[in-house]
C-alpha cells in the first residue's frame, strides 16, 4: 500500500483507524462490507474524503496483546475480502491483510500525564503477497533444539516440529493439515502412508494403536507432534520421507473443523483444548457454517518436507535385544 492509505490513532483505551476506500491506489473503491478489523465491521464513512472508519476498545476485535520489558503492543488484523462487482461473478481487486499496532510504554502513568496521540500515516506490507516459510524439523527429546541425527529404531518416538516464519506479519497460528510418508521423495509413490488426514487428525494412533500424538501448543507459530517410528512392510529401504501440507491462520482466529490439531486416545482430543473441533475426525471434516473460515477465509498454506529419516530394526544379541 502507499503511505497514507491507512491512518491510526491510539488512545488511552481505544483505537481509531481510517482507511481510504481507494485501498490499492488504483482508482477502484472498496465496499465497506468487504473490510473488517479482527472481525469488527466499519462503524462510519466520510463520503467527502472517501474514508472508512473503525473505532473500538483496545481489547475488542480479537486484538492480540504482546508484552515486552518496555512496552505493551496491541495488534489488530485489518482484513479486506473482495466482493464481486455488481451484476457479475468477478472481482478485480486482491484480498489483503494489514497489521495495525498500538504501542504503549509499559510503565507510563496515564493518570498524571494524559496521552496526546497524533495522526500518523500508517503503511504496511500486504501480508497476502508475502511468501511464508513453512518447515518441518526433527527435534531432541526435550524439544530444546534440532536433533543432529536422522537415525531411529523401531519403537523410538520421532519428535517433529512444524513452524512458520512470521517476520513482520500479524501474529499467525500454524496447523499441520495432512502428512504422507513414502520411501522416496515423491508423495505419489507407492507404498505411501497418510498419518495425518482430514485437516489435522493424527490418525496413526487410531489405525495402529501407536502412541503418536500432538503436543500441547506452546507457541502460536509452532505445533509439535510425536510419531512412533515405523517401517514399510517388505520395504527395500530404511528411508522414510515425510511431506506435510501446513497452514497458518490469524492467531486471533478460533480453531475449527478445518484448522485443528487432533490426537486419538480413547477419543479425539484437540491440542488447544477445543475438542469439539475434532468431532469430525471419524467422518469428513468440511465447512462448519460461519466458523469454518476465520475472518473471511484468511489463511496461508504451504508444503514442508523431511527426509530421509532412517528407521532400522534393533539387532538381536544372545542376551536379547540391544
Residue pairs with C-beta under 8 A, 6 or more apart in sequence:
1 23
1 24
1 25
1 96
1 98
1 123
1 124
1 126
2 25
2 123
3 121
3 123
4 20
4 121
4 123
5 19
5 20
5 22
5 23
5 25
5 123
6 17
6 18
6 19
6 20
6 78
6 98
6 100
6 121
6 122
6 123
6 124
7 17
7 18
7 119
7 120
7 121
7 122
8 15
8 16
8 17
8 100
8 101
8 102
8 120
8 122
9 15
9 16
9 17
9 117
9 118
9 119
10 74
10 102
10 103
10 104
10 115
10 117
11 115
11 117
12 110
12 114
12 115
13 57
13 58
14 55
14 56
14 57
14 58
15 54
15 55
15 56
15 57
15 58
15 74
15 76
15 100
15 102
16 53
16 54
16 55
17 37
17 53
17 54
17 55
17 76
17 78
17 100
18 46
18 51
18 52
18 53
18 54
19 35
19 51
19 52
19 53
19 54
19 78
20 50
20 51
20 52
21 29
21 30
21 50
21 51
21 52
22 28
22 29
22 30
22 50
23 30
23 35
23 80
23 93
23 96
24 93
24 94
24 96
26 93
28 92
28 93
29 50
30 52
30 80
30 82
30 93
31 83
32 41
32 42
32 45
32 52
33 41
33 42
33 83
34 80
34 81
34 82
34 83
35 42
35 52
35 78
35 79
35 80
36 42
36 78
36 79
36 81
36 295
36 296
37 54
37 56
37 61
37 76
37 77
37 78
37 79
37 100
38 60
38 61
38 62
38 63
38 76
38 77
38 79
38 252
38 295
39 61
39 62
39 295
40 54
40 56
40 60
40 61
42 52
42 53
42 54
43 53
43 54
43 55
43 56
44 52
44 53
44 55
45 51
45 52
45 53
46 53
54 61
54 78
58 74
58 102
61 76
62 76
62 77
62 250
62 252
62 253
63 74
63 75
63 76
63 252
64 74
64 75
64 76
64 170
64 171
64 251
64 252
65 72
65 73
65 74
65 75
66 72
66 73
66 75
66 171
67 73
67 106
68 106
69 106
70 105
70 106
71 103
71 104
71 105
71 106
72 103
72 104
72 106
73 101
73 102
73 103
73 104
74 101
74 102
74 104
75 99
75 100
75 101
75 170
75 171
76 99
76 100
76 101
76 170
77 97
77 98
77 99
77 100
77 170
77 250
77 252
77 295
77 298
78 97
78 98
78 99
78 100
79 95
79 96
79 97
79 295
79 296
79 298
80 93
80 95
80 96
80 97
81 95
81 296
81 297
81 298
82 91
82 93
82 94
82 95
83 91
84 90
84 91
85 91
85 92
94 126
94 128
94 129
95 128
95 296
95 298
96 126
96 127
96 128
96 129
97 126
97 127
97 128
97 170
97 250
97 298
98 124
98 126
98 127
99 124
99 127
99 168
99 169
99 170
100 122
100 124
108 115
124 168
125 168
127 169
127 170
130 167
130 169
132 164
132 165
132 166
132 169
132 172
132 248
132 300
132 302
133 164
133 165
133 302
134 162
134 163
134 164
134 174
134 246
134 248
134 302
134 303
134 304
135 162
135 163
135 164
135 165
135 304
136 160
136 161
136 162
136 242
136 244
136 246
136 304
136 305
136 306
137 146
137 160
137 161
137 163
137 306
138 146
138 147
138 150
138 158
138 159
138 160
138 306
138 309
139 145
139 146
139 147
139 159
139 160
139 161
139 224
140 146
140 147
140 159
141 157
141 159
143 159
143 161
143 215
143 224
147 159
150 308
150 309
150 310
151 310
151 312
152 158
152 229
152 309
152 310
152 311
152 312
153 229
153 311
153 312
153 313
153 314
154 229
154 230
154 231
154 311
154 312
154 313
154 314
155 228
155 229
155 314
156 228
156 229
156 311
157 211
157 226
157 227
157 228
157 229
158 226
158 227
158 228
158 229
158 309
159 224
159 226
160 224
160 225
160 226
160 227
160 242
160 306
161 222
161 223
161 224
162 174
162 176
162 222
162 223
162 224
162 225
162 244
162 246
162 304
163 174
163 221
163 222
163 223
164 172
164 174
164 221
164 222
164 246
164 248
164 300
164 302
165 221
166 172
166 221
170 250
170 251
171 220
171 221
171 250
171 251
171 252
172 220
172 221
172 248
172 249
172 250
172 251
172 300
173 220
173 221
173 248
173 249
173 250
173 251
173 253
173 259
174 220
174 221
174 222
174 223
174 246
174 247
174 248
175 199
175 200
175 223
175 246
175 247
175 248
175 249
175 255
175 259
175 260
175 261
176 196
176 200
176 223
176 225
176 244
176 245
176 246
176 247
176 261
177 196
177 199
177 200
177 244
177 245
177 246
177 247
177 301
178 194
178 196
178 197
178 198
178 199
178 200
178 244
178 245
179 194
179 195
179 196
179 242
179 243
179 244
179 245
180 187
180 192
180 193
180 194
180 195
180 242
180 243
180 244
181 192
181 193
181 195
181 230
181 240
181 241
181 242
182 189
182 191
182 192
182 193
182 240
182 241
182 243
183 189
183 191
183 232
183 235
183 236
183 237
183 239
183 240
183 241
184 237
184 239
184 241
185 241
185 243
185 305
185 307
187 243
191 232
191 233
191 235
193 230
193 232
194 203
195 202
195 203
195 204
195 212
195 227
196 202
196 203
196 204
196 225
196 244
197 203
198 280
198 281
198 284
198 285
199 257
199 258
199 259
199 260
199 285
200 259
200 260
200 261
200 262
200 285
201 260
201 262
201 264
201 268
201 278
201 281
201 285
202 212
202 213
202 214
202 225
202 261
202 262
202 263
202 264
203 264
203 281
204 210
204 212
204 227
204 228
205 211
205 212
205 213
205 263
205 264
205 265
206 264
208 228
208 230
210 228
210 230
211 226
211 228
212 225
212 226
212 227
212 228
212 263
213 225
213 226
213 263
213 264
213 265
214 223
214 224
214 225
214 261
214 262
214 263
214 271
215 223
215 224
215 225
215 226
215 271
216 271
216 272
217 223
217 261
217 271
217 272
218 224
220 251
221 248
223 261
223 271
225 261
225 263
229 311
230 240
230 311
231 238
231 240
231 311
231 312
231 313
232 240
238 310
238 311
238 312
239 307
239 308
239 309
239 310
240 307
240 308
240 309
240 310
240 311
241 305
241 306
241 307
241 308
241 309
242 305
242 306
242 307
242 309
243 303
243 304
243 305
243 306
244 303
244 304
244 305
245 301
245 302
245 303
246 301
246 302
246 303
246 304
247 259
247 299
247 300
247 301
248 299
248 300
248 301
249 259
249 294
249 298
249 299
249 300
250 294
250 295
250 298
253 259
253 294
253 295
253 298
254 274
254 291
254 294
255 261
255 270
255 272
255 274
255 277
256 277
256 288
256 291
256 292
256 294
257 277
257 279
257 280
257 285
257 286
257 287
257 288
257 291
257 292
258 285
258 286
258 287
258 288
258 292
258 293
259 277
259 294
259 299
260 270
260 272
260 274
260 277
260 278
260 285
261 270
261 271
261 272
262 268
262 269
262 270
262 271
262 277
262 278
262 281
263 269
263 271
264 281
268 275
268 278
268 279
268 281
268 282
269 275
269 278
270 276
270 277
270 278
280 286
280 288
286 292
287 293
293 299
314 321
314 322
315 321
315 322
316 322
